[in-house]
Amino acid sequence: MPRAVPTDMPAADHTEGPRVRQVVAEHPDPVGPPAQHTEPPTSRWRITAADTARIATFAALTAVLGMPGSLALFGNAVPITLQTLGVMLAGALLGAWRGALAMLTFLALVAAGLPLLSGGRGGPGVFVGPSAGYLVGFVVGAAVIGLIVQRFRVLSFWRVLVACVVGGMLVMYALGIPLQALVTGFSLRTVATGALMYLPGDLIKAVVAASVTVGVVRAYPAASPLRRGARTPENQPAASPAA
């Protein structure tokens, strides 16, 4: 005898399958949209062909700034030159690593015998003379300026000026004065007092370097040292409206 089938059970919905497939097609990922493939961060230690050109350019700029000559006031063994302006610009525009490389390139050419220092000086002998500490300060000062500038999210005149004063003046004096006193045999106090004559000119160079850096970055944002580290929302250029 056939068994009775209850009539109160819901009939099978044959349209459920197509609806489920439609929902799955509209939302293939229940968790969320697929992650976008972002550009890997650029290593700040990587040297590209463009970086090599910039390093060579600032090494040449530092050499050109020595062409007007030097000025030795009151018989000071270390002359006043414009080449520290190149140190400030290299650190502020190239960053720590590339700015230091630019100064190392310049000093390597000097050590090879090229008369690139102010007054036509060159050769290994300058690295054991009274200005040896200041030459070491070229590299360290550019690196310090770059380290300070790279920590800012936005460049401004006053921030770059502070970086130039710290790296281009305080660091240079901290390295140059003790070695000058050691080589010349004068007391540290005497040499430090004589170095006070550098302050007005170095402050003017720091102001010029800060002004040039801010102006260059505004006109050519790709020159900013902030864009040479890892790409972050703060230092990454804004997307184009057509993108």
C-alpha positions in Angstrom: 0.0 0.0 0.0 1.6 3.3 -0.9 2.5 5.6 1.9 0.9 9.1 2.1 3.1 12.1 1.5 2.5 15.1 3.8 1.2 18.0 1.9 2.4 20.7 4.4 6.1 20.3 3.5 7.5 23.2 1.3 8.0 22.4 -2.3 11.5 22.4 -3.6 12.6 25.8 -5.0 14.2 25.1 -8.3 15.2 28.7 -8.6 17.5 28.6 -5.6 20.4 27.3 -7.5 20.5 30.1 -10.1 20.1 32.7 -7.3 23.0 31.3 -5.3 25.2 31.3 -8.4 24.2 34.9 -9.2 25.1 36.0 -5.6 28.4 34.2 -5.8 29.2 35.8 -9.1 28.4 39.3 -7.8 30.4 38.7 -4.6 33.1 36.2 -5.3 35.1 37.0 -2.2 33.0 36.9 1.0 35.8 38.5 3.1 36.4 41.5 0.9 37.8 42.8 -2.3 41.2 41.3 -3.4 44.2 43.2 -2.1 45.8 45.6 -4.6 49.3 44.9 -5.6 51.4 47.8 -4.4 54.8 48.8 -5.6 57.5 47.5 -3.4 59.3 50.1 -1.3 62.5 51.5 -2.8 65.6 50.8 -0.8 67.3 53.9 0.4 70.6 52.1 -0.1 70.1 51.3 -3.7 72.1 53.4 -6.2 70.4 53.9 -9.6 71.8 55.5 -12.7 70.0 58.7 -11.9 71.5 58.7 -8.4 75.0 58.2 -9.8 74.4 61.2 -12.0 73.2 63.3 -9.1 76.2 62.2 -6.9 78.6 63.2 -9.7 76.8 66.5 -10.2 77.1 67.6 -6.5 80.7 66.5 -6.4 81.3 68.7 -9.4 79.3 71.5 -7.9 81.5 71.4 -4.8 84.6 71.6 -7.0 83.2 74.5 -8.9 82.4 76.4 -5.6 86.2 76.3 -4.9 87.0 78.1 -8.1 86.5 81.6 -6.7 89.4 80.9 -4.4 89.8 81.1 -0.7 90.2 83.8 1.9 92.5 83.4 4.9 91.7 86.0 7.5 94.3 87.0 10.2 96.7 84.3 9.0 94.3 81.4 9.9 95.6 78.1 8.6 92.1 77.1 7.4 90.8 79.4 4.7 87.2 80.6 4.2 85.6 79.0 1.1 82.3 78.4 -0.6 82.7 74.7 -0.7 80.8 74.0 2.5 77.7 75.3 0.6 78.1 72.3 -1.6 78.2 70.1 1.4 74.9 71.6 2.7 73.2 71.3 -0.7 74.4 67.7 -1.2 73.0 66.6 2.2 69.7 68.5 1.9 68.9 67.4 -1.7 70.5 64.0 -1.9 69.9 62.6 1.6 72.3 61.1 4.0 73.7 58.1 2.0 73.9 59.8 -1.4 75.1 63.1 0.0 77.9 61.4 1.8 78.8 59.5 -1.4 78.9 62.8 -3.3 81.4 64.2 -0.8 83.4 61.0 -0.8 83.6 61.2 -4.6 84.9 64.7 -4.4 87.5 63.9 -1.8 88.6 60.8 -3.8 89.3 63.1 -6.7 91.2 65.5 -4.4 93.3 62.6 -3.0 94.1 61.5 -6.6 95.9 64.9 -7.1 93.2 67.0 -8.8 93.5 70.6 -7.5 89.8 70.9 -6.6 90.0 72.4 -3.2 89.9 76.2 -2.9 93.2 77.8 -3.9 94.0 74.9 -6.3 95.0 72.5 -3.5 94.9 68.8 -4.0 96.8 65.6 -3.3 97.2 63.3 -0.3 99.0 66.0 1.7 95.8 68.0 2.4 94.5 65.1 4.5 97.2 65.6 7.0 97.2 69.4 7.0 95.3 71.8 9.3 92.1 71.5 7.3 92.0 67.7 7.5 89.2 67.7 10.1 87.1 69.9 8.0 87.5 67.6 5.0 86.3 64.7 7.1 83.4 67.0 8.1 82.4 67.2 4.4 81.3 63.6 4.5 79.9 63.5 8.0 78.2 66.8 7.7 76.4 65.9 4.5 75.3 62.6 6.1 74.0 64.4 9.2 72.1 67.0 7.2 70.5 64.2 5.1 69.5 62.3 8.2 67.8 65.3 9.7 66.0 66.3 6.5 64.8 62.8 5.9 63.0 62.7 9.2 60.7 65.5 8.2 57.4 64.7 6.5 57.3 68.1 4.9 60.2 70.3 4.0 60.3 73.9 5.0 62.9 76.7 5.0 63.4 76.6 8.8 63.7 72.9 9.0 66.3 72.7 6.3 68.1 75.7 7.9 68.3 73.8 11.2 69.7 70.8 9.4 72.3 72.8 7.6 73.3 74.6 10.8 73.7 71.3 12.7 75.4 69.3 10.0 77.1 72.0 8.0 78.4 74.1 10.9 78.3 72.3 14.3 79.5 69.0 13.0 82.2 70.6 10.8 83.5 72.6 13.8 83.4 69.6 16.1 85.6 67.7 13.7 87.7 70.5 12.3 88.7 72.5 15.3 90.3 69.6 17.4 92.3 68.3 14.4 93.4 71.8 13.5 94.7 72.3 17.0 96.4 68.9 16.9 98.2 69.6 13.6 99.1 73.3 14.3 100.1 72.8 18.0 97.9 75.6 19.2 95.5 75.2 22.1 92.0 74.1 21.5 90.7 77.4 22.9 92.9 79.5 20.6 91.7 77.6 17.5 88.1 77.7 18.6 88.3 81.5 19.1 89.8 81.8 15.6 87.0 79.7 14.1 84.5 82.4 15.2 85.3 84.3 12.1 83.6 81.5 10.1 80.2 81.9 11.7 78.8 84.8 9.7 79.8 83.3 6.4 78.6 79.9 7.3 75.2 81.2 8.5 74.8 83.0 5.1 75.6 79.7 3.3 73.1 77.8 5.5 70.4 80.3 4.6 71.3 80.1 0.9 71.3 76.3 1.0 67.9 76.2 2.7 66.4 78.6 0.2 67.8 76.7 -2.8 66.6 73.3 -1.4 63.0 74.5 -0.8 62.9 76.2 -4.2 64.2 73.1 -6.0 61.8 70.8 -4.3 58.8 73.0 -5.0 59.8 73.3 -8.7 60.9 69.7 -9.1 59.2 67.5 -6.4 61.1 64.4 -7.6 64.3 66.0 -6.2 63.0 65.8 -2.6 65.1 63.5 -0.4 61.9 62.4 1.3 61.1 60.3 -1.9 64.2 58.3 -1.6 63.2 56.2 1.4 60.3 53.7 1.6 57.1 54.9 -0.1 54.6 55.9 2.5 51.4 57.9 2.3 53.2 60.9 3.7 56.0 61.2 1.1 54.4 59.4 -1.9 53.2 61.8 -4.6 49.4 62.2 -4.9 47.7 60.1 -7.6 46.8 61.9 -10.8 43.1 62.7 -11.3 43.2 60.7 -14.5 44.5 57.6 -12.8 
